[in-house]
Each structure stands twice: as C-alpha cells, then as structure tokens.
C-alpha cells in the first residue's frame, strides 16, 4: 500500500474495485462535515472515494495540509 510521510506520520492510499481508500483520516474535526459523505462504513479513520464520482482533489489537499500540522 503506497504511503506518504506527512509531518511525523503517514497517509496511505489503495485502489480497490469500486473505490480508492485513503487512510488514516482522523483528527480532522474541523472538516468532519465535509468528509462525512466519504467516510467508510463503521470506521473512524478511512475515506472511500468511488470511481464513479470525481476525485475531490481540493478536499484531499486540505486534509494533507491539516494532517501535516497535526501529526
């Protein structure tokens, strides 16, 4: 699973048949309302971006910037 070092931690992503997974996404309380529609069922730290929808690049960029300051 590819990962990127962000601050003192890492963000991971993986491609699946129906979505792209983005992990771990926790501690972004200020953005919770925006990311809620992407939150994977029964998880608190992963997002799923469906292949049938445009990838929310601006949102992903904001998460990375926020995590860089928090990790």
Phi and psi restraints in degrees (range 20) as a CNS / XPLOR table:
assign (resid 1 and name C) (resid 2 and name N)
       (resid 2 and name CA) (resid 2 and name C) 1.0 -62.7 20.0 2
assign (resid 2 and name N) (resid 2 and name CA)
       (resid 2 and name C) (resid 3 and name N) 1.0 148.1 20.0 2
assign (resid 2 and name C) (resid 3 and name N)
       (resid 3 and name CA) (resid 3 and name C) 1.0 -145.0 20.0 2
assign (resid 3 and name N) (resid 3 and name CA)
       (resid 3 and name C) (resid 4 and name N) 1.0 160.7 20.0 2
assign (resid 3 and name C) (resid 4 and name N)
       (resid 4 and name CA) (resid 4 and name C) 1.0 -128.9 20.0 2
assign (resid 4 and name N) (resid 4 and name CA)
       (resid 4 and name C) (resid 5 and name N) 1.0 136.6 20.0 2
assign (resid 4 and name C) (resid 5 and name N)
       (resid 5 and name CA) (resid 5 and name C) 1.0 -75.9 20.0 2
assign (resid 5 and name N) (resid 5 and name CA)
       (resid 5 and name C) (resid 6 and name N) 1.0 127.4 20.0 2
assign (resid 5 and name C) (resid 6 and name N)
       (resid 6 and name CA) (resid 6 and name C) 1.0 -131.8 20.0 2
assign (resid 6 and name N) (resid 6 and name CA)
       (resid 6 and name C) (resid 7 and name N) 1.0 111.5 20.0 2
assign (resid 6 and name C) (resid 7 and name N)
       (resid 7 and name CA) (resid 7 and name C) 1.0 64.2 20.0 2
assign (resid 7 and name N) (resid 7 and name CA)
       (resid 7 and name C) (resid 8 and name N) 1.0 -126.7 20.0 2
assign (resid 7 and name C) (resid 8 and name N)
       (resid 8 and name CA) (resid 8 and name C) 1.0 -97.2 20.0 2
assign (resid 8 and name N) (resid 8 and name CA)
       (resid 8 and name C) (resid 9 and name N) 1.0 -0.2 20.0 2
assign (resid 8 and name C) (resid 9 and name N)
       (resid 9 and name CA) (resid 9 and name C) 1.0 -122.0 20.0 2
assign (resid 9 and name N) (resid 9 and name CA)
       (resid 9 and name C) (resid 10 and name N) 1.0 -164.3 20.0 2
assign (resid 9 and name C) (resid 10 and name N)
       (resid 10 and name CA) (resid 10 and name C) 1.0 -133.5 20.0 2
assign (resid 10 and name N) (resid 10 and name CA)
       (resid 10 and name C) (resid 11 and name N) 1.0 151.4 20.0 2
assign (resid 10 and name C) (resid 11 and name N)
       (resid 11 and name CA) (resid 11 and name C) 1.0 -117.8 20.0 2
assign (resid 11 and name N) (resid 11 and name CA)
       (resid 11 and name C) (resid 12 and name N) 1.0 135.3 20.0 2
assign (resid 11 and name C) (resid 12 and name N)
       (resid 12 and name CA) (resid 12 and name C) 1.0 -116.4 20.0 2
assign (resid 12 and name N) (resid 12 and name CA)
       (resid 12 and name C) (resid 13 and name N) 1.0 156.1 20.0 2
assign (resid 12 and name C) (resid 13 and name N)
       (resid 13 and name CA) (resid 13 and name C) 1.0 -144.5 20.0 2
assign (resid 13 and name N) (resid 13 and name CA)
       (resid 13 and name C) (resid 14 and name N) 1.0 155.0 20.0 2
assign (resid 13 and name C) (resid 14 and name N)
       (resid 14 and name CA) (resid 14 and name C) 1.0 -151.8 20.0 2
assign (resid 14 and name N) (resid 14 and name CA)
       (resid 14 and name C) (resid 15 and name N) 1.0 146.1 20.0 2
assign (resid 14 and name C) (resid 15 and name N)
       (resid 15 and name CA) (resid 15 and name C) 1.0 -99.6 20.0 2
assign (resid 15 and name N) (resid 15 and name CA)
       (resid 15 and name C) (resid 16 and name N) 1.0 135.0 20.0 2
assign (resid 15 and name C) (resid 16 and name N)
       (resid 16 and name CA) (resid 16 and name C) 1.0 -126.0 20.0 2
assign (resid 16 and name N) (resid 16 and name CA)
       (resid 16 and name C) (resid 17 and name N) 1.0 175.7 20.0 2
assign (resid 16 and name C) (resid 17 and name N)
       (resid 17 and name CA) (resid 17 and name C) 1.0 -58.1 20.0 2
assign (resid 17 and name N) (resid 17 and name CA)
       (resid 17 and name C) (resid 18 and name N) 1.0 -41.6 20.0 2
assign (resid 17 and name C) (resid 18 and name N)
       (resid 18 and name CA) (resid 18 and name C) 1.0 -114.1 20.0 2
assign (resid 18 and name N) (resid 18 and name CA)
       (resid 18 and name C) (resid 19 and name N) 1.0 -5.9 20.0 2
assign (resid 18 and name C) (resid 19 and name N)
       (resid 19 and name CA) (resid 19 and name C) 1.0 -158.3 20.0 2
assign (resid 19 and name N) (resid 19 and name CA)
       (resid 19 and name C) (resid 20 and name N) 1.0 170.5 20.0 2
assign (resid 19 and name C) (resid 20 and name N)
       (resid 20 and name CA) (resid 20 and name C) 1.0 -110.3 20.0 2
assign (resid 20 and name N) (resid 20 and name CA)
       (resid 20 and name C) (resid 21 and name N) 1.0 127.8 20.0 2
assign (resid 20 and name C) (resid 21 and name N)
       (resid 21 and name CA) (resid 21 and name C) 1.0 -93.5 20.0 2
assign (resid 21 and name N) (resid 21 and name CA)
       (resid 21 and name C) (resid 22 and name N) 1.0 143.3 20.0 2
assign (resid 21 and name C) (resid 22 and name N)
       (resid 22 and name CA) (resid 22 and name C) 1.0 -131.6 20.0 2
assign (resid 22 and name N) (resid 22 and name CA)
       (resid 22 and name C) (resid 23 and name N) 1.0 121.7 20.0 2
assign (resid 22 and name C) (resid 23 and name N)
       (resid 23 and name CA) (resid 23 and name C) 1.0 -138.6 20.0 2
assign (resid 23 and name N) (resid 23 and name CA)
       (resid 23 and name C) (resid 24 and name N) 1.0 162.2 20.0 2
assign (resid 23 and name C) (resid 24 and name N)
       (resid 24 and name CA) (resid 24 and name C) 1.0 -83.1 20.0 2
assign (resid 24 and name N) (resid 24 and name CA)
       (resid 24 and name C) (resid 25 and name N) 1.0 135.8 20.0 2
assign (resid 24 and name C) (resid 25 and name N)
       (resid 25 and name CA) (resid 25 and name C) 1.0 -118.7 20.0 2
assign (resid 25 and name N) (resid 25 and name CA)
       (resid 25 and name C) (resid 26 and name N) 1.0 85.1 20.0 2
assign (resid 25 and name C) (resid 26 and name N)
       (resid 26 and name CA) (resid 26 and name C) 1.0 -134.0 20.0 2
assign (resid 26 and name N) (resid 26 and name CA)
       (resid 26 and name C) (resid 27 and name N) 1.0 162.5 20.0 2
assign (resid 26 and name C) (resid 27 and name N)
       (resid 27 and name CA) (resid 27 and name C) 1.0 77.6 20.0 2
assign (resid 27 and name N) (resid 27 and name CA)
       (resid 27 and name C) (resid 28 and name N) 1.0 18.9 20.0 2
assign (resid 27 and name C) (resid 28 and name N)
       (resid 28 and name CA) (resid 28 and name C) 1.0 -112.0 20.0 2
assign (resid 28 and name N) (resid 28 and name CA)
       (resid 28 and name C) (resid 29 and name N) 1.0 54.5 20.0 2
assign (resid 28 and name C) (resid 29 and name N)
       (resid 29 and name CA) (resid 29 and name C) 1.0 -54.4 20.0 2
assign (resid 29 and name N) (resid 29 and name CA)
       (resid 29 and name C) (resid 30 and name N) 1.0 -38.6 20.0 2
assign (resid 29 and name C) (resid 30 and name N)
       (resid 30 and name CA) (resid 30 and name C) 1.0 -64.3 20.0 2
assign (resid 30 and name N) (resid 30 and name CA)
       (resid 30 and name C) (resid 31 and name N) 1.0 -20.2 20.0 2
assign (resid 30 and name C) (resid 31 and name N)
       (resid 31 and name CA) (resid 31 and name C) 1.0 -110.2 20.0 2
assign (resid 31 and name N) (resid 31 and name CA)
       (resid 31 and name C) (resid 32 and name N) 1.0 4.4 20.0 2
assign (resid 31 and name C) (resid 32 and name N)
       (resid 32 and name CA) (resid 32 and name C) 1.0 -54.6 20.0 2
assign (resid 32 and name N) (resid 32 and name CA)
       (resid 32 and name C) (resid 33 and name N) 1.0 -40.9 20.0 2
assign (resid 32 and name C) (resid 33 and name N)
       (resid 33 and name CA) (resid 33 and name C) 1.0 -63.8 20.0 2
assign (resid 33 and name N) (resid 33 and name CA)
       (resid 33 and name C) (resid 34 and name N) 1.0 -38.2 20.0 2
assign (resid 33 and name C) (resid 34 and name N)
       (resid 34 and name CA) (resid 34 and name C) 1.0 -70.6 20.0 2
assign (resid 34 and name N) (resid 34 and name CA)
       (resid 34 and name C) (resid 35 and name N) 1.0 -36.7 20.0 2
assign (resid 34 and name C) (resid 35 and name N)
       (resid 35 and name CA) (resid 35 and name C) 1.0 -91.0 20.0 2
assign (resid 35 and name N) (resid 35 and name CA)
       (resid 35 and name C) (resid 36 and name N) 1.0 -7.0 20.0 2
assign (resid 35 and name C) (resid 36 and name N)
       (resid 36 and name CA) (resid 36 and name C) 1.0 -55.4 20.0 2
assign (resid 36 and name N) (resid 36 and name CA)
       (resid 36 and name C) (resid 37 and name N) 1.0 -40.0 20.0 2
assign (resid 36 and name C) (resid 37 and name N)
       (resid 37 and name CA) (resid 37 and name C) 1.0 -69.2 20.0 2
assign (resid 37 and name N) (resid 37 and name CA)
       (resid 37 and name C) (resid 38 and name N) 1.0 -17.0 20.0 2
assign (resid 37 and name C) (resid 38 and name N)
       (resid 38 and name CA) (resid 38 and name C) 1.0 -100.6 20.0 2
assign (resid 38 and name N) (resid 38 and name CA)
       (resid 38 and name C) (resid 39 and name N) 1.0 -9.4 20.0 2
assign (resid 38 and name C) (resid 39 and name N)
       (resid 39 and name CA) (resid 39 and name C) 1.0 -61.2 20.0 2
assign (resid 39 and name N) (resid 39 and name CA)
       (resid 39 and name C) (resid 40 and name N) 1.0 128.6 20.0 2
assign (resid 39 and name C) (resid 40 and name N)
       (resid 40 and name CA) (resid 40 and name C) 1.0 -69.0 20.0 2
assign (resid 40 and name N) (resid 40 and name CA)
       (resid 40 and name C) (resid 41 and name N) 1.0 147.3 20.0 2
assign (resid 40 and name C) (resid 41 and name N)
       (resid 41 and name CA) (resid 41 and name C) 1.0 -58.2 20.0 2
assign (resid 41 and name N) (resid 41 and name CA)
       (resid 41 and name C) (resid 42 and name N) 1.0 137.0 20.0 2
assign (resid 41 and name C) (resid 42 and name N)
       (resid 42 and name CA) (resid 42 and name C) 1.0 59.0 20.0 2
assign (resid 42 and name N) (resid 42 and name CA)
       (resid 42 and name C) (resid 43 and name N) 1.0 28.6 20.0 2
assign (resid 42 and name C) (resid 43 and name N)
       (resid 43 and name CA) (resid 43 and name C) 1.0 -129.7 20.0 2
assign (resid 43 and name N) (resid 43 and name CA)
       (resid 43 and name C) (resid 44 and name N) 1.0 160.6 20.0 2
assign (resid 43 and name C) (resid 44 and name N)
       (resid 44 and name CA) (resid 44 and name C) 1.0 -120.7 20.0 2
assign (resid 44 and name N) (resid 44 and name CA)
       (resid 44 and name C) (resid 45 and name N) 1.0 1.7 20.0 2
assign (resid 44 and name C) (resid 45 and name N)
       (resid 45 and name CA) (resid 45 and name C) 1.0 -136.1 20.0 2
assign (resid 45 and name N) (resid 45 and name CA)
       (resid 45 and name C) (resid 46 and name N) 1.0 10.6 20.0 2
assign (resid 45 and name C) (resid 46 and name N)
       (resid 46 and name CA) (resid 46 and name C) 1.0 -133.0 20.0 2
assign (resid 46 and name N) (resid 46 and name CA)
       (resid 46 and name C) (resid 47 and name N) 1.0 147.7 20.0 2
assign (resid 46 and name C) (resid 47 and name N)
       (resid 47 and name CA) (resid 47 and name C) 1.0 -117.8 20.0 2
assign (resid 47 and name N) (resid 47 and name CA)
       (resid 47 and name C) (resid 48 and name N) 1.0 147.7 20.0 2
assign (resid 47 and name C) (resid 48 and name N)
       (resid 48 and name CA) (resid 48 and name C) 1.0 -121.7 20.0 2
assign (resid 48 and name N) (resid 48 and name CA)
       (resid 48 and name C) (resid 49 and name N) 1.0 124.0 20.0 2
assign (resid 48 and name C) (resid 49 and name N)
       (resid 49 and name CA) (resid 49 and name C) 1.0 -107.9 20.0 2
assign (resid 49 and name N) (resid 49 and name CA)
       (resid 49 and name C) (resid 50 and name N) 1.0 112.8 20.0 2
assign (resid 49 and name C) (resid 50 and name N)
       (resid 50 and name CA) (resid 50 and name C) 1.0 -68.5 20.0 2
assign (resid 50 and name N) (resid 50 and name CA)
       (resid 50 and name C) (resid 51 and name N) 1.0 143.1 20.0 2
assign (resid 50 and name C) (resid 51 and name N)
       (resid 51 and name CA) (resid 51 and name C) 1.0 -66.3 20.0 2
assign (resid 51 and name N) (resid 51 and name CA)
       (resid 51 and name C) (resid 52 and name N) 1.0 -22.0 20.0 2
assign (resid 51 and name C) (resid 52 and name N)
       (resid 52 and name CA) (resid 52 and name C) 1.0 -81.6 20.0 2
assign (resid 52 and name N) (resid 52 and name CA)
       (resid 52 and name C) (resid 53 and name N) 1.0 -4.4 20.0 2
assign (resid 52 and name C) (resid 53 and name N)
       (resid 53 and name CA) (resid 53 and name C) 1.0 -121.2 20.0 2
assign (resid 53 and name N) (resid 53 and name CA)
       (resid 53 and name C) (resid 54 and name N) 1.0 152.3 20.0 2
assign (resid 53 and name C) (resid 54 and name N)
       (resid 54 and name CA) (resid 54 and name C) 1.0 -61.4 20.0 2
assign (resid 54 and name N) (resid 54 and name CA)
       (resid 54 and name C) (resid 55 and name N) 1.0 142.2 20.0 2
assign (resid 54 and name C) (resid 55 and name N)
       (resid 55 and name CA) (resid 55 and name C) 1.0 -70.3 20.0 2
assign (resid 55 and name N) (resid 55 and name CA)
       (resid 55 and name C) (resid 56 and name N) 1.0 125.6 20.0 2
assign (resid 55 and name C) (resid 56 and name N)
       (resid 56 and name CA) (resid 56 and name C) 1.0 -79.6 20.0 2
assign (resid 56 and name N) (resid 56 and name CA)
       (resid 56 and name C) (resid 57 and name N) 1.0 76.0 20.0 2
assign (resid 56 and name C) (resid 57 and name N)
       (resid 57 and name CA) (resid 57 and name C) 1.0 -59.5 20.0 2
assign (resid 57 and name N) (resid 57 and name CA)
       (resid 57 and name C) (resid 58 and name N) 1.0 -39.6 20.0 2
assign (resid 57 and name C) (resid 58 and name N)
       (resid 58 and name CA) (resid 58 and name C) 1.0 -63.5 20.0 2
assign (resid 58 and name N) (resid 58 and name CA)
       (resid 58 and name C) (resid 59 and name N) 1.0 -40.3 20.0 2
assign (resid 58 and name C) (resid 59 and name N)
       (resid 59 and name CA) (resid 59 and name C) 1.0 -65.7 20.0 2
assign (resid 59 and name N) (resid 59 and name CA)
       (resid 59 and name C) (resid 60 and name N) 1.0 -44.9 20.0 2
assign (resid 59 and name C) (resid 60 and name N)
       (resid 60 and name CA) (resid 60 and name C) 1.0 -61.0 20.0 2
assign (resid 60 and name N) (resid 60 and name CA)
       (resid 60 and name C) (resid 61 and name N) 1.0 -42.3 20.0 2
assign (resid 60 and name C) (resid 61 and name N)
       (resid 61 and name CA) (resid 61 and name C) 1.0 -61.1 20.0 2
assign (resid 61 and name N) (resid 61 and name CA)
       (resid 61 and name C) (resid 62 and name N) 1.0 -43.4 20.0 2
assign (resid 61 and name C) (resid 62 and name N)
       (resid 62 and name CA) (resid 62 and name C) 1.0 -63.9 20.0 2
assign (resid 62 and name N) (resid 62 and name CA)
       (resid 62 and name C) (resid 63 and name N) 1.0 -38.2 20.0 2
assign (resid 62 and name C) (resid 63 and name N)
       (resid 63 and name CA) (resid 63 and name C) 1.0 -63.4 20.0 2
assign (resid 63 and name N) (resid 63 and name CA)
       (resid 63 and name C) (resid 64 and name N) 1.0 -45.3 20.0 2
assign (resid 63 and name C) (resid 64 and name N)
       (resid 64 and name CA) (resid 64 and name C) 1.0 -60.8 20.0 2
assign (resid 64 and name N) (resid 64 and name CA)
       (resid 64 and name C) (resid 65 and name N) 1.0 -45.5 20.0 2
assign (resid 64 and name C) (resid 65 and name N)
       (resid 65 and name CA) (resid 65 and name C) 1.0 -62.5 20.0 2
assign (resid 65 and name N) (resid 65 and name CA)
       (resid 65 and name C) (resid 66 and name N) 1.0 -43.8 20.0 2
assign (resid 65 and name C) (resid 66 and name N)
       (resid 66 and name CA) (resid 66 and name C) 1.0 -63.8 20.0 2
assign (resid 66 and name N) (resid 66 and name CA)
       (resid 66 and name C) (resid 67 and name N) 1.0 -45.4 20.0 2
assign (resid 66 and name C) (resid 67 and name N)
       (resid 67 and name CA) (resid 67 and name C) 1.0 -65.5 20.0 2
assign (resid 67 and name N) (resid 67 and name CA)
       (resid 67 and name C) (resid 68 and name N) 1.0 -34.0 20.0 2
assign (resid 67 and name C) (resid 68 and name N)
       (resid 68 and name CA) (resid 68 and name C) 1.0 -61.7 20.0 2
assign (resid 68 and name N) (resid 68 and name CA)
       (resid 68 and name C) (resid 69 and name N) 1.0 -32.9 20.0 2
assign (resid 68 and name C) (resid 69 and name N)
       (resid 69 and name CA) (resid 69 and name C) 1.0 -83.9 20.0 2
assign (resid 69 and name N) (resid 69 and name CA)
       (resid 69 and name C) (resid 70 and name N) 1.0 -21.9 20.0 2
assign (resid 69 and name C) (resid 70 and name N)
       (resid 70 and name CA) (resid 70 and name C) 1.0 -99.4 20.0 2
assign (resid 70 and name N) (resid 70 and name CA)
       (resid 70 and name C) (resid 71 and name N) 1.0 -19.8 20.0 2
